[in-house]
């Protein structure tokens, strides 16, 4: 039986060297940072990992590094989205070979929004990779298909391999409530997304966890713990104080995440392959100002973890 997915499970970015190649050493530092920050699990690769700009070999190289550093202490969720069920199954199979129990998959837009077609896509994957647990990712348009809750429930009911849903449509609150209300017994939970910009409402509605970006995992872990101990006021305060950073992150995405990680001493650069807006001097100054405003919330740097 695999570990359940609850709490803060950050999506890890892909670090690049100044030569433009993926950087396994930096990947190890990011994974170690997530562990030190108290993450309940980690996700790689996801949309925030620039997955569309990685080769299959690069994905596997970095995923192996994440698995090595985590060493079974927390779950690893492997992103396995792909243009076809055959390719997604291939990613899922490699994840299983690495000892990973959960894969997160969004059906490609080419499959459409018809429940029968989307169900067949997921069924092909679960049939090809017995024993895998699938996190059905429902992303908003234009990136995703914006599946309706009733369609998701029909798909989940017909496929016991789908044990979680990551609901990211906007607004996400109503769909999370609807999915949980109609959930079959094998659905273990619904996870929030959207960069934690709606995390408190998602938790109030019963989300079992969230998959934000990784740059302020320590604060998100503190928010999660406050909520679970009943101190919703403290959770809301942490949310309020970090929201300006999350709003900026919505525009610059992984460039923002990597820039903050450079500020935290985890990365040496914030290079991206994905076509994200560049951070200019004023952008960086604004991020610096908001980052400084939450410095009291950030965990002190842990002793350097041996990752080699």
Backbone as CSV, one residue per row, in Angstrom:
resi,resn,N_x,N_y,N_z,CA_x,CA_y,CA_z,C_x,C_y,C_z
1,UNK,0.849,-1.186,0.000,0.000,0.000,0.000,0.888,1.241,0.000
2,UNK,0.653,2.147,-0.927,1.469,3.348,-1.018,1.030,4.365,0.022
3,UNK,1.941,5.274,0.347,1.610,6.333,1.292,0.561,7.257,0.691
4,UNK,-0.300,7.806,1.551,-1.306,8.744,1.074,-0.674,10.098,0.789
5,UNK,-1.338,10.857,-0.063,-0.868,12.185,-0.434,-1.683,13.212,0.339
6,UNK,-1.079,13.800,1.342,-1.736,14.814,2.163,-0.737,15.911,2.486
7,UNK,-1.213,17.150,2.574,-0.329,18.244,2.944,0.254,18.956,1.741
8,UNK,1.415,19.533,1.917,2.061,20.336,0.885,3.018,19.473,0.076
9,UNK,2.729,19.349,-1.216,3.556,18.571,-2.136,3.993,19.506,-3.267
10,UNK,5.106,20.212,-3.108,5.501,21.198,-4.103,5.937,20.569,-5.423
11,UNK,5.659,21.312,-6.491,6.136,20.930,-7.827,7.527,21.527,-7.995
12,UNK,8.505,20.692,-8.283,9.886,21.139,-8.369,10.203,21.687,-9.760
13,UNK,10.913,22.795,-9.848,11.302,23.342,-11.142,12.488,22.577,-11.722
14,UNK,12.732,22.785,-12.987,13.904,22.197,-13.638,15.036,23.216,-13.663
15,UNK,16.152,22.930,-12.996,17.290,23.851,-13.042,18.146,23.593,-14.280
16,UNK,18.661,24.672,-14.848,19.529,24.560,-16.012,20.891,25.174,-15.707
17,UNK,21.915,24.612,-16.314,23.250,25.191,-16.208,23.344,26.388,-17.144
18,UNK,24.413,27.143,-17.030,24.612,28.286,-17.916,24.825,27.850,-19.365
19,UNK,25.097,26.559,-19.564,25.231,26.012,-20.921,23.890,25.584,-21.497
20,UNK,22.835,25.666,-20.683,21.510,25.307,-21.149,21.126,23.860,-20.925
21,UNK,22.009,23.088,-20.307,21.705,21.685,-20.025,21.027,21.565,-18.664
22,UNK,20.307,20.454,-18.446,19.724,20.248,-17.124,20.848,20.035,-16.114
23,UNK,20.577,20.405,-14.867,21.610,20.425,-13.834,21.217,19.493,-12.685
24,UNK,21.652,18.228,-12.715,21.277,17.284,-11.660,21.719,17.716,-10.263
25,UNK,22.899,18.352,-10.148,23.354,18.809,-8.843,22.418,19.839,-8.246
26,UNK,21.956,20.772,-9.058,20.998,21.766,-8.583,19.659,21.122,-8.270
27,UNK,19.283,20.109,-9.052,18.042,19.383,-8.771,18.102,18.741,-7.393
28,UNK,19.263,18.197,-7.056,19.442,17.596,-5.733,19.252,18.632,-4.639
29,UNK,19.753,19.837,-4.847,19.603,20.887,-3.834,18.144,21.299,-3.672
30,UNK,17.424,21.365,-4.774,16.002,21.727,-4.698,15.225,20.662,-3.923
31,UNK,15.475,19.400,-4.228,14.783,18.314,-3.532,15.126,18.319,-2.044
32,UNK,16.401,18.569,-1.713,16.813,18.628,-0.312,16.143,19.802,0.399
33,UNK,16.015,20.931,-0.298,15.333,22.093,0.277,13.884,21.747,0.607
34,UNK,13.187,21.067,-0.308,11.800,20.687,-0.049,11.697,19.785,1.171
35,UNK,12.619,18.840,1.287,12.641,17.958,2.454,12.862,18.762,3.732
36,UNK,13.868,19.619,3.733,14.186,20.416,4.914,13.035,21.342,5.297
37,UNK,12.265,21.786,4.304,11.151,22.702,4.560,9.916,21.985,5.086
38,UNK,9.944,20.649,5.124,8.833,19.894,5.686,7.791,19.441,4.694
39,UNK,8.121,19.439,3.401,7.161,18.988,2.403,6.678,17.570,2.700
40,UNK,5.392,17.331,2.444,4.805,16.008,2.659,5.027,15.092,1.459
41,UNK,5.529,15.650,0.382,5.812,14.925,-0.838,6.351,15.919,-1.848
42,UNK,6.832,15.430,-2.983,7.297,16.315,-4.047,6.772,15.805,-5.380
43,UNK,6.653,16.739,-6.316,6.117,16.428,-7.645,7.140,16.828,-8.690
44,UNK,7.425,15.913,-9.622,8.310,16.233,-10.746,8.111,15.190,-11.846
45,UNK,8.066,15.626,-13.118,7.944,17.003,-13.573,6.481,17.398,-13.693
46,UNK,6.206,18.690,-13.559,4.875,19.225,-13.772,4.948,20.392,-14.730
47,UNK,3.829,21.074,-14.908,3.839,22.257,-15.771,4.879,23.254,-15.293
48,UNK,4.991,23.407,-13.962,5.947,24.357,-13.391,7.388,23.887,-13.528
49,UNK,7.577,22.662,-14.036,8.925,22.130,-14.281,9.355,22.330,-15.728
50,UNK,8.551,23.088,-16.496,8.836,23.281,-17.929,8.858,21.935,-18.658
51,UNK,7.945,21.079,-18.275,7.963,19.711,-18.786,7.888,19.646,-20.309
52,UNK,7.193,20.601,-20.920,7.076,20.592,-22.384,8.392,20.899,-23.081
53,UNK,9.364,21.386,-22.320,10.659,21.751,-22.894,11.759,20.780,-22.500
54,UNK,11.366,19.608,-22.004,12.331,18.588,-21.599,12.207,17.357,-22.484
55,UNK,13.332,16.733,-22.767,13.297,15.450,-23.464,12.944,14.357,-22.462
56,UNK,12.553,13.210,-22.974,12.243,12.080,-22.095,13.460,11.700,-21.259
57,UNK,14.648,11.772,-21.856,15.872,11.438,-21.141,16.137,12.438,-20.014
58,UNK,15.915,13.725,-20.289,16.125,14.742,-19.254,15.139,14.561,-18.106
59,UNK,13.895,14.264,-18.447,12.883,14.021,-17.409,13.332,12.889,-16.492
60,UNK,13.763,11.791,-17.100,14.132,10.630,-16.308,15.398,10.885,-15.481
61,UNK,16.368,11.574,-16.067,17.603,11.874,-15.338,17.309,12.652,-14.061
62,UNK,16.490,13.686,-14.169,16.198,14.508,-13.007,15.260,13.804,-12.037
63,UNK,14.327,13.012,-12.558,13.438,12.263,-11.673,14.237,11.265,-10.843
64,UNK,15.210,10.623,-11.461,16.082,9.701,-10.715,16.811,10.441,-9.583
65,UNK,17.238,11.661,-9.867,17.946,12.443,-8.859,17.021,12.783,-7.689
66,UNK,15.784,13.148,-8.006,14.813,13.445,-6.952,14.573,12.212,-6.090
67,UNK,14.369,11.067,-6.717,14.141,9.821,-5.981,15.343,9.499,-5.099
68,UNK,16.534,9.717,-5.621,17.746,9.411,-4.855,17.840,10.278,-3.605
69,UNK,17.587,11.562,-3.757,17.702,12.468,-2.622,16.595,12.227,-1.598
70,UNK,15.383,12.031,-2.071,14.253,11.804,-1.161,14.415,10.491,-0.406
71,UNK,14.918,9.473,-1.086,15.257,8.192,-0.458,14.106,7.592,0.343
72,UNK,12.892,7.715,-0.175,11.749,7.072,0.447,11.170,7.778,1.648
73,UNK,11.713,8.936,2.025,11.227,9.617,3.225,9.861,10.256,3.028
74,UNK,9.560,10.688,1.832,8.254,11.242,1.495,7.888,10.731,0.104
75,UNK,6.608,10.739,-0.245,6.228,10.279,-1.582,6.747,11.193,-2.685
76,UNK,7.071,10.593,-3.795,7.377,11.322,-5.024,6.230,11.067,-5.994
77,UNK,5.658,12.123,-6.524,4.632,12.019,-7.555,5.293,12.372,-8.880
78,UNK,5.301,11.434,-9.795,5.938,11.668,-11.091,4.923,12.199,-12.089
79,UNK,5.233,13.329,-12.694,4.390,13.809,-13.777,4.548,12.903,-14.982
80,UNK,3.433,12.452,-15.527,3.484,11.523,-16.664,2.592,11.986,-17.809
81,UNK,2.221,13.235,-17.822,1.391,13.743,-18.915,2.152,13.662,-20.233
82,UNK,1.418,13.401,-21.303,2.035,13.241,-22.621,0.962,13.393,-23.687
83,UNK,1.351,13.576,-24.950,0.367,13.754,-26.014,-0.490,12.521,-26.299
84,UNK,-0.043,11.353,-25.861,-0.809,10.130,-26.126,-0.791,9.235,-24.896
85,UNK,-1.776,8.334,-24.838,-1.828,7.384,-23.722,-0.604,6.479,-23.731
86,UNK,-0.125,6.120,-24.907,1.049,5.246,-25.008,2.271,5.915,-24.388
87,UNK,2.486,7.203,-24.694,3.628,7.927,-24.132,3.465,8.132,-22.627
88,UNK,2.240,8.453,-22.206,1.996,8.636,-20.771,2.252,7.340,-20.019
89,UNK,1.835,6.218,-20.596,2.070,4.916,-19.970,3.562,4.623,-19.883
90,UNK,4.312,5.037,-20.886,5.757,4.837,-20.869,6.391,5.609,-19.719
91,UNK,5.972,6.876,-19.531,6.478,7.655,-18.404,6.085,7.005,-17.079
92,UNK,4.844,6.530,-16.997,4.360,5.901,-15.763,5.128,4.621,-15.467
93,UNK,5.426,3.869,-16.499,6.158,2.608,-16.322,7.568,2.882,-15.792
94,UNK,8.231,3.912,-16.322,9.568,4.251,-15.834,9.512,4.720,-14.380
95,UNK,8.434,5.436,-14.043,8.277,5.880,-12.656,8.131,4.678,-11.728
96,UNK,7.349,3.695,-12.130,7.171,2.487,-11.324,8.504,1.766,-11.136
97,UNK,9.309,1.750,-12.195,10.614,1.091,-12.109,11.529,1.785,-11.107
98,UNK,11.282,3.081,-10.873,12.053,3.838,-9.883,11.455,3.723,-8.485
99,UNK,10.395,2.953,-8.358,9.765,2.768,-7.050,8.708,3.800,-6.718
100,UNK,8.276,4.556,-7.704,7.272,5.606,-7.499,5.877,5.004,-7.644
101,UNK,5.013,5.319,-6.699,3.669,4.735,-6.684,2.635,5.604,-7.390
102,UNK,2.858,6.930,-7.439,1.851,7.856,-7.959,2.369,8.606,-9.184
103,UNK,1.517,8.714,-10.191,1.828,9.557,-11.340,0.690,10.550,-11.536
104,UNK,1.028,11.752,-11.938,0.014,12.776,-12.202,-0.100,12.977,-13.703
105,UNK,-1.319,12.887,-14.186,-1.529,12.928,-15.633,-2.723,13.810,-15.962
106,UNK,-2.504,14.728,-16.884,-3.608,15.471,-17.484,-3.847,14.917,-18.877
107,UNK,-5.086,14.627,-19.181,-5.397,14.161,-20.532,-5.097,15.280,-21.523
108,UNK,-4.469,14.969,-22.649,-4.164,16.020,-23.625,-5.433,16.616,-24.211
109,UNK,-5.347,17.875,-24.616,-6.524,18.543,-25.160,-7.037,17.861,-26.418
110,UNK,-6.155,17.134,-27.105,-6.575,16.432,-28.316,-7.615,15.358,-28.027
111,UNK,-7.684,14.877,-26.797,-8.682,13.872,-26.428,-10.064,14.498,-26.309
112,UNK,-10.097,15.795,-26.026,-11.370,16.489,-25.907,-11.923,16.444,-24.499
113,UNK,-13.195,16.776,-24.363,-13.839,16.831,-23.052,-14.955,15.808,-22.907
114,UNK,-15.143,14.973,-23.911,-16.144,13.913,-23.811,-15.691,12.882,-22.780
115,UNK,-16.559,12.596,-21.820,-16.186,11.711,-20.730,-15.756,10.336,-21.185
116,UNK,-16.389,9.809,-22.194,-16.049,8.471,-22.677,-14.639,8.433,-23.237
117,UNK,-14.284,9.459,-24.016,-12.948,9.510,-24.615,-11.873,9.717,-23.559
118,UNK,-12.134,10.606,-22.601,-11.147,10.862,-21.561,-10.984,9.635,-20.670
119,UNK,-12.094,8.966,-20.372,-12.029,7.743,-19.559,-11.202,6.677,-20.256
120,UNK,-11.365,6.561,-21.577,-10.609,5.562,-22.344,-9.112,5.872,-22.300
121,UNK,-8.760,7.166,-22.321,-7.362,7.575,-22.227,-6.748,7.083,-20.923
122,UNK,-7.420,7.356,-19.810,-6.881,6.929,-18.514,-6.913,5.412,-18.361
123,UNK,-7.929,4.774,-18.905,-8.013,3.316,-18.811,-6.857,2.661,-19.550
124,UNK,-6.480,3.210,-20.684,-5.354,2.649,-21.439,-4.073,2.699,-20.619
125,UNK,-3.896,3.763,-19.846,-2.692,3.897,-19.022,-2.724,2.924,-17.853
126,UNK,-3.835,2.876,-17.144,-3.906,1.985,-15.974,-3.822,0.519,-16.390
127,UNK,-4.354,0.184,-17.550,-4.242,-1.198,-18.041,-2.798,-1.535,-18.407
128,UNK,-2.080,-0.546,-18.928,-0.700,-0.789,-19.381,0.289,-0.835,-18.218
129,UNK,-0.062,-0.189,-17.091,0.859,-0.115,-15.943,0.102,-0.564,-14.689
130,UNK,-0.066,-1.866,-14.506,-0.829,-2.358,-13.356,-0.208,-1.895,-12.034
131,UNK,-1.059,-1.532,-11.109,-0.600,-1.134,-9.787,-0.294,0.333,-9.630
132,UNK,-0.265,1.081,-10.711,0.031,2.501,-10.610,-1.171,3.246,-10.040
133,UNK,-0.912,4.283,-9.241,-1.973,5.157,-8.764,-1.890,6.457,-9.547
134,UNK,-3.028,6.900,-10.073,-3.073,8.069,-10.937,-3.696,9.251,-10.216
135,UNK,-3.030,10.403,-10.318,-3.609,11.680,-9.913,-4.126,12.331,-11.184
136,UNK,-5.433,12.420,-11.322,-6.034,13.040,-12.511,-5.927,14.548,-12.357
137,UNK,-5.158,15.169,-13.223,-4.988,16.620,-13.166,-5.987,17.290,-14.083
138,UNK,-6.764,18.208,-13.509,-7.761,18.943,-14.284,-7.377,20.416,-14.288
139,UNK,-6.667,20.816,-15.331,-6.170,22.189,-15.423,-7.137,23.064,-16.209
140,UNK,-7.114,24.368,-15.948,-8.014,25.273,-16.667,-7.548,25.534,-18.089
141,UNK,-8.484,25.961,-18.927,-8.143,26.390,-20.273,-7.314,27.676,-20.177
142,UNK,-6.417,27.960,-21.113,-6.203,27.199,-22.349,-5.248,26.017,-22.208
143,UNK,-4.562,25.911,-21.044,-3.609,24.820,-20.886,-4.314,23.472,-20.775
144,UNK,-5.405,23.445,-20.030,-6.110,22.198,-19.783,-7.462,22.155,-20.440
145,UNK,-8.230,21.139,-20.080,-9.519,20.897,-20.727,-10.707,21.355,-19.905
146,UNK,-10.482,21.830,-18.678,-11.589,22.338,-17.852,-12.725,21.322,-17.736
147,UNK,-12.390,20.100,-17.373,-13.425,19.080,-17.250,-14.382,19.428,-16.128
148,UNK,-15.666,19.177,-16.347,-16.676,19.460,-15.337,-16.639,18.391,-14.245
149,UNK,-17.058,18.729,-13.023,-17.014,17.757,-11.925,-17.746,16.461,-12.224
150,UNK,-18.897,16.556,-12.890,-19.654,15.332,-13.189,-18.915,14.429,-14.167
151,UNK,-18.168,15.033,-15.085,-17.371,14.236,-16.022,-16.223,13.552,-15.276
152,UNK,-15.557,14.311,-14.412,-14.462,13.737,-13.621,-14.965,12.579,-12.770
153,UNK,-16.118,12.753,-12.133,-16.651,11.691,-11.281,-16.967,10.436,-12.077
154,UNK,-17.519,10.603,-13.263,-17.796,9.432,-14.102,-16.501,8.697,-14.452
155,UNK,-15.453,9.455,-14.764,-14.167,8.854,-15.115,-13.577,8.125,-13.915
156,UNK,-13.603,8.781,-12.765,-13.020,8.187,-11.554,-13.784,6.936,-11.135
157,UNK,-15.097,6.980,-11.172,-15.900,5.827,-10.763,-15.591,4.596,-11.594
158,UNK,-15.221,4.801,-12.838,-14.947,3.669,-13.715,-13.504,3.212,-13.731
159,UNK,-12.659,3.844,-12.907,-11.236,3.495,-12.946,-10.637,3.550,-11.541
160,UNK,-10.545,2.417,-10.849,-10.007,2.391,-9.487,-8.553,2.849,-9.377
161,UNK,-7.831,2.912,-10.501,-6.435,3.368,-10.461,-6.351,4.867,-10.209
162,UNK,-7.429,5.593,-10.471,-7.435,7.036,-10.225,-7.811,7.244,-8.765
163,UNK,-6.799,7.533,-7.934,-7.023,7.633,-6.497,-7.008,9.069,-5.985
164,UNK,-6.602,10.007,-6.817,-6.620,11.425,-6.452,-7.000,12.257,-7.667
165,UNK,-7.559,13.419,-7.404,-7.797,14.436,-8.427,-7.082,15.706,-7.996
166,UNK,-6.342,16.321,-8.915,-5.797,17.659,-8.675,-6.679,18.627,-9.446
167,UNK,-7.468,19.392,-8.712,-8.457,20.275,-9.321,-7.932,21.702,-9.385
168,UNK,-7.777,22.221,-10.621,-7.199,23.551,-10.805,-8.066,24.477,-11.647
169,UNK,-9.294,24.065,-11.950,-10.143,24.962,-12.712,-10.457,26.199,-11.881
170,UNK,-10.882,27.259,-12.547,-11.129,28.526,-11.865,-12.601,28.923,-11.960
171,UNK,-13.234,29.151,-10.818,-12.744,28.921,-9.455,-12.746,27.426,-9.126
172,UNK,-11.830,27.026,-8.263,-11.672,25.597,-7.961,-12.563,25.121,-6.822
173,UNK,-13.062,26.042,-6.009,-13.778,25.650,-4.802,-14.998,24.794,-5.044
174,UNK,-15.905,25.270,-5.894,-17.122,24.516,-6.178,-16.855,23.121,-6.717
175,UNK,-15.968,22.990,-7.713,-15.644,21.650,-8.215,-15.049,20.728,-7.151
176,UNK,-14.206,21.264,-6.261,-13.652,20.417,-5.203,-14.776,19.874,-4.331
177,UNK,-15.716,20.727,-3.945,-16.838,20.275,-3.131,-17.667,19.224,-3.861
178,UNK,-17.923,19.467,-5.146,-18.753,18.542,-5.913,-18.082,17.181,-6.069
179,UNK,-16.783,17.185,-6.325,-16.063,15.915,-6.502,-16.041,15.138,-5.191
180,UNK,-15.776,15.819,-4.092,-15.736,15.130,-2.800,-17.114,14.600,-2.415
181,UNK,-18.152,15.344,-2.735,-19.510,14.909,-2.401,-19.888,13.637,-3.141
182,UNK,-19.456,13.519,-4.390,-19.833,12.346,-5.190,-18.743,11.304,-5.318
183,UNK,-17.670,11.427,-4.515,-16.497,10.558,-4.677,-16.794,9.096,-4.362
184,UNK,-16.293,8.171,-5.203,-16.381,6.745,-4.877,-15.375,6.399,-3.783
185,UNK,-15.538,5.253,-3.129,-14.665,4.911,-1.991,-13.177,4.875,-2.324
186,UNK,-12.819,4.543,-3.568,-11.383,4.425,-3.864,-10.701,5.767,-4.092
187,UNK,-11.480,6.870,-4.201,-10.853,8.187,-4.362,-10.396,8.664,-2.989
188,UNK,-9.092,8.786,-2.823,-8.521,9.103,-1.505,-8.567,10.587,-1.177
189,UNK,-8.667,11.439,-2.193,-8.713,12.856,-1.894,-8.614,13.719,-3.132
190,UNK,-8.853,15.007,-2.912,-8.709,16.013,-3.965,-7.642,17.001,-3.517
191,UNK,-6.715,17.292,-4.407,-5.607,18.209,-4.133,-5.839,19.532,-4.847
192,UNK,-5.444,20.619,-4.200,-5.536,21.915,-4.825,-4.290,22.231,-5.636
193,UNK,-4.420,23.196,-6.502,-3.279,23.622,-7.320,-3.277,25.135,-7.417
194,UNK,-3.165,25.644,-8.619,-3.242,27.079,-8.816,-2.200,27.875,-8.062
195,UNK,-1.031,27.260,-7.805,0.049,27.985,-7.151,-0.244,28.397,-5.725
196,UNK,-1.200,27.731,-5.059,-1.608,28.034,-3.676,-2.273,29.403,-3.557
197,UNK,-2.723,29.966,-4.673,-3.384,31.268,-4.610,-4.802,31.168,-4.044
198,UNK,-5.317,29.947,-3.909,-6.668,29.754,-3.369,-6.661,28.687,-2.279
199,UNK,-5.524,28.488,-1.636,-5.312,27.322,-0.782,-6.247,27.279,0.422
200,UNK,-6.543,28.414,1.036,-7.381,28.374,2.227,-8.789,27.914,1.872
201,UNK,-9.366,28.458,0.820,-10.707,28.016,0.427,-10.693,26.536,0.045
202,UNK,-9.645,26.112,-0.656,-9.558,24.693,-1.036,-9.532,23.802,0.201
203,UNK,-8.793,24.209,1.214,-8.735,23.431,2.452,-10.076,23.459,3.181
204,UNK,-10.710,24.619,3.239,-12.019,24.717,3.891,-13.013,23.770,3.227
205,UNK,-12.896,23.599,1.932,-13.811,22.729,1.190,-13.434,21.251,1.250
206,UNK,-12.310,20.935,1.896,-11.967,19.542,2.112,-10.805,19.007,1.316
207,UNK,-10.080,19.862,0.614,-8.894,19.385,-0.105,-7.922,18.752,0.883
208,UNK,-7.315,17.644,0.479,-6.406,16.929,1.378,-4.991,17.477,1.331
209,UNK,-4.730,18.377,0.391,-3.401,18.929,0.260,-3.337,19.879,-0.907
210,UNK,-2.132,20.348,-1.196,-1.938,21.297,-2.278,-0.597,21.059,-2.943
211,UNK,-0.523,21.424,-4.221,0.697,21.276,-5.006,1.130,22.625,-5.560
212,UNK,1.667,23.490,-4.711,2.159,24.783,-5.192,3.571,24.653,-5.748
213,UNK,4.148,25.779,-6.162,5.572,25.782,-6.498,6.365,25.681,-5.197
214,UNK,7.692,25.534,-5.311,8.499,25.121,-4.162,9.159,26.262,-3.386
215,UNK,9.157,27.484,-3.919,10.053,28.510,-3.379,9.751,28.938,-1.935
216,UNK,8.493,28.818,-1.487,8.174,29.137,-0.084,7.481,27.942,0.572
217,UNK,8.002,26.762,0.325,7.417,25.552,0.895,7.336,25.622,2.412
218,UNK,8.341,26.192,3.063,8.321,26.256,4.521,7.118,27.036,5.038
219,UNK,6.754,28.122,4.352,5.588,28.896,4.767,4.303,28.131,4.489
220,UNK,4.236,27.483,3.338,3.048,26.690,3.026,2.883,25.526,3.995
221,UNK,3.985,24.934,4.417,3.914,23.862,5.415,3.373,24.414,6.737
222,UNK,3.831,25.592,7.128,3.328,26.214,8.359,1.834,26.510,8.240
223,UNK,1.398,26.986,7.075,-0.026,27.246,6.838,-0.822,25.952,6.954
224,UNK,-0.334,24.908,6.307,-1.001,23.609,6.343,-1.144,23.105,7.780
225,UNK,-0.076,23.208,8.549,-0.102,22.710,9.924,-1.044,23.531,10.791
226,UNK,-1.066,24.850,10.572,-1.984,25.698,11.333,-3.430,25.310,11.042
227,UNK,-3.736,25.108,9.776,-5.102,24.747,9.410,-5.497,23.416,10.034
228,UNK,-4.598,22.439,9.959,-4.926,21.096,10.455,-5.057,21.050,11.974
229,UNK,-4.452,21.994,12.669,-4.596,22.037,14.126,-5.760,22.941,14.552
230,UNK,-6.502,23.440,13.569,-7.684,24.237,13.873,-7.450,25.724,13.983
231,UNK,-6.222,26.186,13.784,-5.927,27.610,13.878,-6.075,28.241,12.497
232,UNK,-7.312,28.364,12.053,-7.567,28.879,10.712,-7.160,30.344,10.606
233,UNK,-7.256,31.064,11.727,-6.821,32.456,11.721,-5.354,32.588,11.366
234,UNK,-4.517,31.729,11.949,-3.086,31.759,11.633,-2.850,31.362,10.184
235,UNK,-3.605,30.383,9.703,-3.464,29.961,8.303,-3.825,31.110,7.362
236,UNK,-4.901,31.822,7.688,-5.299,32.946,6.847,-4.257,34.065,6.884
237,UNK,-3.636,34.273,8.034,-2.612,35.318,8.137,-1.404,34.976,7.270
238,UNK,-0.973,33.719,7.303,0.147,33.301,6.452,-0.212,33.453,4.980
239,UNK,-1.441,33.111,4.644,-1.921,33.265,3.270,-1.897,34.735,2.860
240,UNK,-2.426,35.600,3.729,-2.480,37.035,3.417,-1.094,37.609,3.193
241,UNK,-0.145,37.221,4.018,1.186,37.802,3.935,1.958,37.333,2.701
242,UNK,1.680,36.142,2.224,2.423,35.624,1.067,1.704,35.847,-0.257
243,UNK,0.449,36.287,-0.203,-0.319,36.421,-1.442,0.315,37.367,-2.460
244,UNK,0.908,38.523,-2.064,1.545,39.365,-3.086,2.616,38.619,-3.889
245,UNK,3.386,37.774,-3.216,4.389,36.991,-3.935,3.731,36.019,-4.899
246,UNK,2.634,35.394,-4.476,1.960,34.424,-5.337,1.313,35.099,-6.536
247,UNK,0.873,36.342,-6.360,0.307,37.087,-7.487,1.393,37.375,-8.523
248,UNK,2.569,37.769,-8.061,3.680,37.991,-8.994,4.066,36.677,-9.669
249,UNK,4.078,35.602,-8.890,4.433,34.288,-9.440,3.489,33.869,-10.565
250,UNK,2.228,34.298,-10.479,1.257,33.944,-11.514,1.662,34.490,-12.880
251,UNK,2.363,35.618,-12.894,2.794,36.210,-14.162,4.092,35.624,-14.685
252,UNK,5.045,35.397,-13.787,6.386,35.013,-14.224,6.675,33.518,-14.064
253,UNK,5.769,32.813,-13.391,5.821,31.375,-13.231,7.187,30.875,-12.774
254,UNK,7.760,29.932,-13.530,8.998,29.296,-13.063,10.183,30.262,-12.997
255,UNK,10.151,31.351,-13.758,11.221,32.347,-13.636,11.191,32.969,-12.242
256,UNK,9.998,33.226,-11.722,9.854,33.746,-10.363,10.347,32.719,-9.349
257,UNK,9.898,31.478,-9.494,10.301,30.420,-8.567,11.819,30.307,-8.507
258,UNK,12.442,30.269,-9.661,13.892,30.106,-9.690,14.604,31.340,-9.143
259,UNK,14.054,32.517,-9.407,14.680,33.725,-8.870,14.651,33.700,-7.345
260,UNK,13.510,33.353,-6.766,13.419,33.286,-5.304,14.370,32.219,-4.759
261,UNK,14.502,31.120,-5.474,15.441,30.083,-5.029,16.888,30.574,-5.091
262,UNK,17.196,31.474,-6.005,18.546,32.064,-5.982,18.702,32.938,-4.742
263,UNK,17.640,33.666,-4.383,17.674,34.502,-3.183,17.847,33.651,-1.927
264,UNK,17.381,32.425,-1.977,17.462,31.538,-0.816,18.721,30.675,-0.838
265,UNK,19.576,30.870,-1.842,20.847,30.163,-1.899,20.760,28.742,-2.419
266,UNK,19.642,28.402,-3.052,19.460,27.037,-3.563,19.955,26.933,-5.003
267,UNK,19.700,27.943,-5.802,20.107,27.958,-7.203,21.091,29.085,-7.466
268,UNK,21.875,28.908,-8.522,22.856,29.927,-8.917,22.334,30.819,-10.033
269,UNK,21.237,30.412,-10.686,20.665,31.225,-11.754,19.169,30.950,-11.839
270,UNK,18.471,31.768,-12.624,17.033,31.553,-12.809,16.706,31.403,-14.299
271,UNK,17.566,30.658,-14.991,17.386,30.434,-16.421,16.189,29.525,-16.683
272,UNK,15.453,29.834,-17.743,14.294,29.034,-18.148,14.375,28.718,-19.641
273,UNK,13.835,27.574,-20.015,13.647,27.265,-21.433,12.263,27.699,-21.903
274,UNK,11.308,27.623,-21.014,9.937,27.966,-21.378,9.845,29.447,-21.738
275,UNK,8.935,29.799,-22.629,8.785,31.202,-23.040,8.015,32.020,-22.011
276,UNK,8.682,32.319,-20.889,8.051,33.114,-19.837,8.528,34.553,-19.933
277,UNK,7.751,35.507,-19.406,8.196,36.910,-19.449,9.516,37.074,-18.700
278,UNK,10.432,37.873,-19.233,11.715,38.090,-18.544,11.525,38.977,-17.316
279,UNK,12.340,38.749,-16.307,12.347,39.593,-15.118,13.324,40.749,-15.344
280,UNK,12.814,41.975,-15.328,13.738,43.091,-15.473,14.122,43.624,-14.085
281,UNK,14.883,44.693,-14.065,15.415,45.207,-12.805,14.303,45.609,-11.839
282,UNK,13.247,46.218,-12.358,12.146,46.645,-11.492,11.381,45.435,-10.960
283,UNK,11.166,44.434,-11.814,10.514,43.204,-11.357,11.289,42.572,-10.210
284,UNK,12.594,42.465,-10.383,13.415,41.840,-9.352,13.385,42.645,-8.046
285,UNK,13.403,43.975,-8.176,13.360,44.814,-6.983,12.036,44.638,-6.243
286,UNK,10.949,44.517,-6.987,9.642,44.333,-6.363,9.554,42.974,-5.665
287,UNK,10.058,41.950,-6.323,10.091,40.631,-5.683,10.945,40.678,-4.423
288,UNK,12.099,41.347,-4.519,12.989,41.459,-3.357,12.271,42.120,-2.180
289,UNK,11.499,43.163,-2.473,10.812,43.891,-1.404,9.763,43.023,-0.721
290,UNK,8.968,42.329,-1.503,7.940,41.460,-0.918,8.576,40.256,-0.228
291,UNK,9.658,39.758,-0.789,10.363,38.635,-0.169,10.909,39.049,1.200
292,UNK,11.465,40.244,1.269,11.987,40.737,2.544,10.872,40.891,3.570
293,UNK,9.671,41.215,3.113,8.557,41.441,4.040,8.095,40.164,4.735
294,UNK,8.478,39.004,4.193,8.091,37.730,4.828,9.307,36.994,5.375
295,UNK,10.422,37.685,5.518,11.653,37.018,5.937,11.511,36.351,7.302
296,UNK,10.651,36.913,8.163,10.473,36.321,9.487,9.725,35.002,9.443
297,UNK,9.074,34.704,8.302,8.322,33.450,8.163,9.169,32.320,7.602
298,UNK,10.313,32.650,7.060,11.124,31.666,6.362,11.984,30.880,7.343
299,UNK,12.062,29.589,7.118,12.890,28.751,7.978,14.354,29.140,7.804
300,UNK,15.083,29.081,8.885,16.526,29.337,8.800,17.155,28.289,7.918
301,UNK,18.181,28.629,7.148,18.824,27.640,6.269,19.308,26.437,7.068
302,UNK,18.939,25.255,6.580,19.389,24.031,7.243,20.868,23.805,6.965
303,UNK,21.486,22.995,7.795,22.874,22.615,7.525,22.933,21.972,6.161
304,UNK,23.998,22.201,5.462,24.125,21.682,4.099,23.952,20.168,4.094
305,UNK,22.951,19.755,3.353,22.669,18.332,3.262,23.607,17.675,2.249
306,UNK,24.130,16.555,2.590,24.991,15.822,1.649,24.101,15.181,0.605
307,UNK,24.186,15.659,-0.639,23.323,15.170,-1.715,24.092,14.400,-2.759
308,UNK,25.404,14.360,-2.661,26.206,13.655,-3.672,26.425,12.214,-3.254
